[in-house]
Amino acid sequence: MARVLIVAEHDGQSLNPSTARCVSCARSFEASAIDIAVLSGDGGAVAAQAAALAGVTGVIRVDHPANEFALAAVAAPQIRDLAADYTHVFGPSTTFGKDLMPRVAALMGVGQLSDIMSAESAYRFKRPIYAGNAILTVEAPADRTVVATVRTASYQAAEATGEAEIRKRSMDTELPDHTRFIELRSDTGNGRPDLQTGARVVSGGRALGSKENFEIIYRLADTLGAAVGASRAAVDSGYAGNDMQVGQTGKIIAPDLYIAVGISGAIQHLTGIKDAGMIVAINIDAEAPLFEVADIGLAADLFTAVPELIEALGG
């Protein structure tokens, strides 16, 4: 029977919704056990949130000073040791998971399966390839541990209706000293939702023309209470940081509402938003590819349309 260990993504106080989506993936193939590993300096609050997820059978809380800040090099050997009793080890296909899970797979001597979007069984999965234009079915060997990342955009988050047992565990794992935390520089103080988990996202493209003009995207996002994203062209042009990039080589997201402003809609960008509930496109070019997939399209000058939209929304 499949026993799944999920590595929790969190900020020390709050469990990232990506973890609840990994739980939904594990539940889809009826695993006999679904445990969540919480590595933290003091994981009490996060462990309690993890234990409340429906379908979770247990939470392993590993408190250690080295785990105060999420470092993949430090977490990977601990996960390797925790995984000894499990058939599967899952992490989200987020920046966190993409950094951590390949290290776990390497330490365990197995290959990593990336971007699980559905499971036919405990060892047979589907994942997207060619920018989402094709779906590949992968069958993992049943005699080896399956280390994988879950495409969180493909799953709904598990509800917080459970009451799993929380177990504290101390690790005697030898931790590496070649990687250490120095400082955190973050833009999270702006109060906006996380790009990968936000229900609403507003993204800007190259048509904004400058970093200064990109401020109009922030204004619209703040009016809607939305996260902010950007196309690769906008990031490459220096209008936005690369942590805001949405698309095949950026973040794959599935918000309820996605508003693309001045984005033409290259296939790589569409890959990152195809699971969005509603797509709204604002672009002066009526022939922009994004209009073909948008639920609502407005062919207009963004510098006129967006301020009017902000005003109409009371911003």
N, C-alpha and C positions, 0 to 999 in steps of 0.2 A: 504494500500500500504506500501511496505517496505521502511523504512528510515534508512540508514546505517551511523553510525559514525565510522570512522577509526582513530585510534590513531597513529599519525606520529612517526616513529622512525628516529632520527637524532642526529647529534653531536654538534648542536648549530649553525652550518653554512650550512651543506649540508643534504639534505633529503636522507635517506637510500633508495635504490631501492626496499627494501621489502615493503615499503608503496605503491609504484606504483603497485606492484603485488596484494596487498590487494584490490586496486581499481578494478583491472581486475576481481577479484572474485566477488565483489559486482555488477559489470556491467553484469556478466554472468546470473544473475536472474532478470535483469531489475528493479532495485530498483528505486523508484520515486525520491529519494534524496540520494546523496552520499557526505557527508561532512567529512572533515579531521580536527581533533583537533591537534593543534601545541602547546604543552606546552614547554615554554622556558623562559630564562631570558630576551632575546630580540629575538623574533621569526620572525623578518621581512624577512630575507633572506630565511629561511626555508618555511615560509608561501607563499612566492612568487613562490617557486618551486612547492609546493603542489597545488597551484591554477592553475598551468600550465598543470596539468595532465588531459588527456582526460577523460570525464565522471564525473569529480568532479563538484558538484553544488555549493559548498561553503567551505570556510576554516575558522575555528574558532581559532583565535590567542589569547592565554592566556599567557600574559607576567607576570612573578612573580619572584622575586629573588630566591625563593625556587625551581623554575623549571630550574635553570641554569644548574644543573647536573641531569641527569635522575635517579630518585630514585622512585622505584615502590610504596613504602609506601606513598610517598608524592603525586604521580600522581594519584593513584587509587581513593581516595575520590573526586578529581576534575573531573575525568572521570565519576564517578557515578552521580555527579550532572549534568554534561553536557548531560548525556545519557537520561535524563527524557523525551525528545521529540523524541526519536529514538526507532525503533523496533529491531535494530541490533547494536552491538558494536564489531568491528573487530580489531584485532592486529595481527602482523606477528608471525609465529611460529619460532621465533628466540630467542636468549638468552633474549633480551629485552622483547618480547611478552610473553615468558613463565614465566617471573618474574612478569610482570604486570597484565596480564589478569585474572589469578586465583584470585587475590586480588579484581579486579573489580567485578567478578562474586560473590564472597563471600559477598562483601558490598551490592550488589543488591539482594542477596538472591536467586540466580539462579545457576544452574549447568553450567560448562563451556564445550563447544564443542571444541575438539582439532583437529588440522591438517586437516582442510577442503581441500580436493583435487579436488572436483567438486561439483557443485550445480545443483540439478534437479529442484528446485524451491526455493522460499525464505525461506522455512522451511524444506526442504529435502536435505540432503547433504551426500556425500560419504567421508569416511576417511579410511586410511590404518590401519590394525591391524596385529598382529603376524609377526612383522618385514617386513610388506609389502606383505606377502604371501596371504593375504585375504583382501578384501575390504568390509567395513561395511557401510550399508545405515542407516542413522540416521534421524529421523523425530522429529524436535523440536516443542514444543507446541506453537501455534500461539498466545496464550494469555499472553506469558511471553517474556521478552527481551532475545534475543539470544546473548550471549556473547561467542565469539569464536576466535580461532587462525587459521590463514590461512597458509597452507603448501605452502610457497612461491615457492618451487621448481616445483610446479604443474602449475604455472601461468606465462605468459609473462608479463613484466612490461607495464603498460599503457603509451602511448606516451605523450610527452609534447606538446600537441597541444590545450590545453584548456585555458580559461580565466575566472576562477571562481572568485566570489566575496570574498574578505577577510574581516572578521568582527572581530574587537577586542572585547574581553569580559573580564571583571574583575570578579573574583570569591571571594565570601565571605565564601568559604569552610573552615572549621576548619581543619588545617593541623596538622598531628601528629608531636611530637617532640622527639619521641623515636628513630628515625632514622635520621641521619645527614651525610652529605658528609664530609669526612676527606681529602682524597687525591686520585688522579688517577695515577695508575701505568700501563703504556701501552707500547706495542711494536709497536705501529702504526707509530713511527718515522722512520721505515725502508723503508717507501715508497711503500711497497707492497700492492696490492689490498686486500679488505676485503674478508675473506674466504667464507662467505655466499653469496656474491654477485659478486665475481670475475668471469670473463669469462674464465679464465684459472686457473687451480689448479694443483699443484704438491704435492703429499703426499708420506710420507715415512713410512715404517713398521719396524717390529722387526729385519728384516734381516740387517738393518744398523749396528746393534751391539753396538752402543754407541752414546752418545750425540755429541761427537766430529765428528764421521762419518756422523751424520745427516747434517753437514754443506754442504755436497754435494747436498742435497735436496734444500737448500737455493740458492746454486750457479745455479742450473738448473732453479729454479723458477725465479731468477733475470734475467737470460738470456732470459726467455720467457715473462717476465713481468707478472708473475703469482703469485697467492696467495699460501700459504703453509699450508698443512694439515698433519695429521698423523693418523695412525690406533690406536685403543685402546691399542694394545700390545706395540706400541712405546711410547704412553703416560704413560702407567703403568710402563714401564721400565725406565722412566725418560729422554727419548731422546727429548721429546717435551712437551710443556705445555698443560694442559687439554682443554684450549680454542681453541686448534688446532685439537681436535679430530673430526674425520668424522665418521658418522655411526648412528645407532639407538639410542645410548646413548650419541651421540655427536651432530654434526651439519649435517642437511640434506641439500645437495647442488645440484645445477643443472648447472654446468658450461658448456660452449661450448666444452671445452677440459679438460679431467681429466687424469693425468698421475700418475699411482700407481707404486711406486718403492719399491720392497721388501715386498709387501703386498700379503698375500696368498689369501685373499678374503672370510673371514667368512661372514655368512649371515647377521650379524649385520652391517658389513661394507658395503655390497652391498646395503642394505636398504638406506644408506645415499647417494649413488651415482647413483642409477638406472635411474634417470632422466637426467643424463649428456648427452650432444650431442655426444661426442666421448670419449671412454674409451681406454687408452693405458696402457698395463701391462708390466712391466719389472721384471722378477723373474727367478732365476736360476732353480727353480722347474717347469718343464714343465707340471706337473700334478696339479699345483695350481688352486683352484676353480675359481679364478679371470679370468683365460684364457677363461672360458666358456662364459663369458659375455663381454669380451673385444672385441673392434672392431679391435685393433691391438695388437698383443702379441709378446714379444721378450723373448725367454728363454735363458738368458745369465747372467753372473756374473755382478751385478749392478755396482761393483767397476771398472769394465772395460767399460761397456756399457754407463754409465752415463757421465763419462768424455769425451768419444768419441762423445756423443750426444752434449754435451756443446760446444766442439770444432767445430763440424759441424755447430752449430747454430751461431758460431762467438763469443761465450762467453769466 
